Amino acid sequence: MGRQSEETKLVIITGMSGAGKTVAVQSFEDLGYYCVDNLPPALLPKFLELMKDATNNIQKVALVMDLRGREFFDTLFEALDTLGQEEWLEEHILFLDANDHVLVSRYKETRRSHPLAQDGLPLEGIHAERKILDELRGRAQHFIDTSKLKPKELREEIVQRYSKKDQEIFSVHTVSFGFKYGLPIDADLVFDVRFLPNPHYVEQMRPLTGLNTEVSSYVFKWSDTQKFLEKTIDLLQFMLPQYKREGKSQIVIAIGCTGGQHRSVAIAEHLAKHFQKNYVTHVSHRDIKKRKE
């Protein structure tokens, strides 16, 4: 059974080697697209069949097609012709380009060989690639010249063009953890709250967690906790917009206490609730179900 409702968005990312396709596909991933890097054009019809299957929930897809699959490239135009026949599909081509001088400079910086000039000069491969891609460039609906764009600026350009006006791709994730189980490997910022009074030593609170009102009230009643929250929130209110401006899609703020049961849980919940007014927030408690004496 095929799809009957909302159109699926398909973006084909292509263009000159070295023009920024890796940054582009990462940007689409941040926008929630299902991404496939280096899909051979000959496999596009089969991929469309999978997309059309009503049993999946894929609504946004971005495919990178470039000269790494050049043995299949002649089939691309035939495959593109099939896209216009699919009424359930909204598709277009994003072509990335840069001037020859910039592309040569990027190849020298990365010390990579051009795919069409493995044993020759990068400029020779660039000229050959331009001839091959010339017709495809003319069929593209969107074109971005990355000659003067930094990766961050290319990402911003893509977000501006392809995100919904009300879509927020920057998110703040607070996670509680226990130092006795090790640091979270994906944390961007780590705060140690082991200096705060510990509910673990209050017998009736020991089996509870920071999600319990009795425990959180105990954690927050101390002046040290209030000072910590005041200073930490002030710091984060300064830092988060800077991270967002720099182009990060997510910040993971880790709050650690000894066991990850009480203090860190209460603080992580508090920070998530505070920042949800201005950001997409998520909160998780890595070690809340662990007990190690």
Salt bridges, closest charged atoms under 4 A:
ASP30 OD2 - ARG155 NH2 3.10
ASP37 OD1 - ARG68 NH2 2.75
GLU49 OE1 - LYS46 NZ 3.64
ASP66 OD2 - ARG68 NH2 2.97
ASP81 OD1 - ARG139 NH2 3.25
GLU86 OE1 - LYS52 NZ 3.70
GLU90 OE1 - LYS9 NZ 3.14
ASP97 OD1 - ARG130 NH1 2.96
ASP97 OD2 - ARG137 NE 3.48
ASP100 OD2 - HIS127 NE2 3.22
ASP100 OD1 - ARG130 NE 2.86
GLU129 OE1 - HIS114 NE2 2.82
GLU157 OE2 - ARG161 NE 2.77
GLU168 OE1 - LYS244 NZ 3.26
ASP188 OD1 - LYS248 NZ 3.82
ASP192 OD2 - ARG194 NH2 2.73
GLU269 OE2 - HIS285 NE2 2.66
ASP287 OD2 - ARG286 NH2 2.89
ASP287 OD1 - LYS290 NZ 3.05
